Amino acid sequence: MGGMKNTNTGGYALLDVILAVAIFAIAVTGLVGFIQRIGETSSAFARDRQIQYGIEAAVAEAKSKPVREMTAEVYDELLDVTYSTTVESLELNNGEGAELKDVYTLTVTASFLDDGGEQLEKAELFIHQPEKR
């Protein structure tokens, strides 16, 4: 009786290997999907950051121009974003009833499409710039 071997354990070992491979495959598939979502989110954040840089650049460029030349529209083909700048006269007083002259609101608007449809991002800046005649 000492010479008899149990041959049934080989079948269970094969089942264990198949089960382990299946679990590993499911885990890898989930991990790959997760990494893809991280990459997509990173791309979206990078695009948003580039749009913010574009808004900052449009503000800097517009406020260096004379008031009558501040209104403009620029299309960025790389990001598929339209930047619009507008300027409006702002009526303010100095607290003593005297009107402040040559104060304007500069608005930069970035409009673009994403998964949620058309998006608008704005920046407003109050500027004082005497009109050059």
C-alpha positions in Angstrom: 0.0 0.0 0.0 2.9 2.3 0.4 3.5 2.4 -3.3 0.1 3.9 -4.3 0.1 7.6 -5.4 -2.8 10.0 -5.4 -3.2 11.1 -9.1 -6.2 13.4 -8.5 -4.0 16.4 -7.3 -2.7 17.0 -10.8 -6.2 18.0 -12.0 -6.6 20.5 -9.2 -3.2 22.1 -9.8 -4.2 22.7 -13.5 -7.5 24.2 -12.3 -5.6 26.5 -9.8 -3.3 27.7 -12.6 -6.3 28.4 -15.0 -8.1 30.3 -12.2 -5.0 32.3 -11.3 -4.5 33.3 -15.0 -8.1 34.3 -15.3 -8.0 36.5 -12.2 -4.7 38.0 -13.4 -6.3 38.8 -16.9 -9.3 40.5 -15.3 -7.1 42.5 -13.0 -4.8 43.6 -15.9 -7.9 44.6 -18.0 -9.2 46.7 -15.2 -5.8 48.3 -14.6 -5.4 49.1 -18.3 -8.8 50.8 -18.3 -7.9 52.8 -15.2 -4.7 54.0 -16.7 -6.5 55.0 -19.9 -8.9 57.1 -17.9 -6.0 58.7 -16.0 -4.4 59.6 -19.4 -7.7 61.1 -20.7 -8.1 63.1 -17.5 -4.5 64.3 -17.7 -5.1 65.4 -21.3 -8.2 67.4 -20.4 -6.3 69.1 -17.5 -3.4 69.9 -19.9 -5.9 71.4 -22.4 -7.6 73.5 -19.7 -4.2 74.8 -18.5 -3.3 75.7 -22.1 -6.6 77.6 -22.5 -5.9 79.5 -19.2 -2.4 80.4 -20.6 -4.1 81.7 -23.7 -6.5 83.8 -21.7 -3.6 85.3 -19.7 -1.7 86.0 -23.0 -4.8 87.7 -24.5 -5.1 89.9 -21.4 -1.5 90.9 -21.5 -1.6 91.6 -25.2 -4.9 93.6 -25.1 -3.9 95.8 -22.2 -0.7 96.9 -23.9 -2.7 98.3 -26.8 -4.6 101.6 -27.0 -8.3 101.3 -25.9 -9.7 101.6 -29.4 -7.6 98.6 -30.5 -8.4 96.2 -27.6 -11.5 94.6 -29.1 -10.3 91.6 -31.1 -11.0 87.9 -31.8 -8.3 85.3 -32.4 -8.8 81.6 -33.2 -6.2 79.1 -31.9 -6.3 76.1 -34.4 -4.1 73.9 -32.2 -6.5 74.0 -29.2 -9.7 74.8 -31.3 -10.4 77.8 -29.1 -11.6 81.3 -30.0 -10.4 84.1 -27.8 -12.4 87.3 -27.8 -11.4 90.5 -26.1 -13.9 93.4 -25.5 -13.5 96.7 -23.7 -16.2 98.8 -22.1 -16.1 102.1 -20.4 -16.6 101.9 -16.7 -18.4 104.6 -14.8 -17.0 104.9 -11.3 -16.8 107.8 -8.8 -14.1 108.4 -6.3 -16.4 108.3 -3.3 -16.7 112.0 -3.2 -19.0 112.3 -6.2 -16.3 113.0 -8.8 -16.3 110.6 -11.8 -13.2 108.7 -12.5 -12.1 109.1 -16.2 -10.5 106.6 -18.5 -11.4 103.5 -16.5 -12.4 100.4 -18.6 -13.4 96.8 -18.1 -11.4 94.5 -20.3 -13.0 91.1 -20.8 -11.3 88.1 -22.4 -13.6 85.1 -23.3 -12.3 81.7 -24.4 -15.0 79.7 -26.2 -14.5 76.0 -27.1 -16.3 72.7 -27.4 -15.8 69.7 -25.1 -17.8 66.7 -24.0 -20.3 68.9 -22.3 -20.9 71.1 -25.3 -19.9 74.7 -25.8 -17.8 76.1 -22.9 -17.0 79.7 -22.0 -14.2 80.8 -19.7 -13.8 84.5 -18.9 -11.3 86.9 -17.3 -12.2 90.5 -16.5 -9.7 93.2 -15.6 -10.3 96.8 -14.7 -7.8 99.1 -16.4 -7.0 102.8 -16.3 -5.7 104.0 -19.6 -6.0 107.6 -20.7 -7.3 107.8 -24.2 -4.5 109.0 -26.5 -5.7 111.5 -28.9 
